[in-house]
Amino acid sequence: MIRFIAVVIALAGFSRSGAAQDAVKVDPAHHKLELENAQVRVLRVTLEPGAKTPVHEHPASVVTFLTDAQIRVSPVGGKPNETPRKAKDVVAIEATRHTAENLGGAPVELILVELKAAPGAGR
């Protein structure tokens, strides 16, 4: 019986953390799916001034800023980052679980390319 309860608790935690982290599912107001294939998933992220996302995650990704941005990115269990970005900046990011908040006075828009497969995989 104790083993059964432990399995149920473990599965409940796994399903909650697995399903609840996808940015498009937990935050469709800010994350829009633009394209998906076997190698990448491309999201358009928009944040109005003062907007904050719920906790979500991304695999290793590449971000292209379409607008200037002053965003606070707060990794779960980590130190917040408030590095200002300019339109056309391109940044590679490691897999992350975080929130993001627009600290500026203008909307922020960016394209986030989530990497799904290593280059050359499946050839």
N, C-alpha and C positions, 0 to 999 in steps of 0.2 A: 504494500500500500504506500509506503514512504517513497519507494522508487517511482510509482505511478505519479504521485503528487510532484516529485522533482521534475519528471519529464513534462508534465503539464505546465509547470511554471517556466521551464526552459523554453518550451515551444511558444508560450504566450509572449515571452520577451523577444524571441526571434522574429515572430510574425509582426509584432508591433514595430520593431526597429527596421525590419526589411522593407515592409510595405510603406511605412510612413515617411521614408526619407527621400523618395523621388521628388525632385523639385517641381516637375510639371503636375504631379498628383497633389502634393501638399500646398502648392502655391501657384495655382493657375492664373491668379490675378497678375503675377509678375513674370512668370516663365511660360513661354509659348513654344511648342515644338514646331520647328520650321522644316526639318528634314531628318530622316533616319534611314540608315542602311546597316550593313554588316560591320562597317568600320567606324562610323561616327554617328552621333546624335547631335543635331544642331539646334540650339535654343536661342530665342530672342528674349532678353531680359530687359524689362523697363521698370524703373522705380521713380515715382513722383517724389518731390521734395518731402522729406520726413518719413517716407515709407520704409517699413522694415519687414523683412521676410521672416517666416517661421523657420525653425531649424530644418535643414534639408542637406542633401549630400550630392556631390559630383565626383565621378572618377577623374583621373588625370585629364586635364583639359587645356584648351588654348582659348584665351579671351581677346576679342578685338573690341575696343571701346569706340562707339560711334559718336559719343558726345564726351565733353569734359566731365569728370566725375570726382566727387569727394564722397567716398563711401567708407563706412566702417565695416570691415569684415571681421566677425568674431567667431573663430573656430571653437567648437565645443571643447572645453578643457584647455584652451590655449589663450594666448595674448592677442587682443584685437589689433588690427592693422588699419591705419587710416591714410595710406599712401595716396596722394592725389594722382589722378590719371588725366591725360589729354586725349582728345579725339584722335583716333588712328593709332594709339598705343596698342601693342600686342604683347600679351603676357602669358607665359606657360605657368600652370598651377598644378600642384600635386593633388591627389585625391583628397577631398576635404568634406567635413561635416560642419556646417556653420550657419550663421545668420548674416544678413547684409542689411545695412541701413544707409539711405541717402541723406548725407549731412548737408548737402548743398541746397541752393535756392532754385535750382532748375532740374527738370527731369533728366534722368540718366538712362541711356540706352546702350546695350552691348550685345554682341554675338558671342555665345559660348559654345565651343565645339568640344563635346565630350568624346574621348577616344575609347573605342570599344575593342579594337583588335590591333595587335602590333603590326607595323608596316610589313608588308610582304606575307602576312599570315594568310594561309589558304591558297597560296599560289602553287 
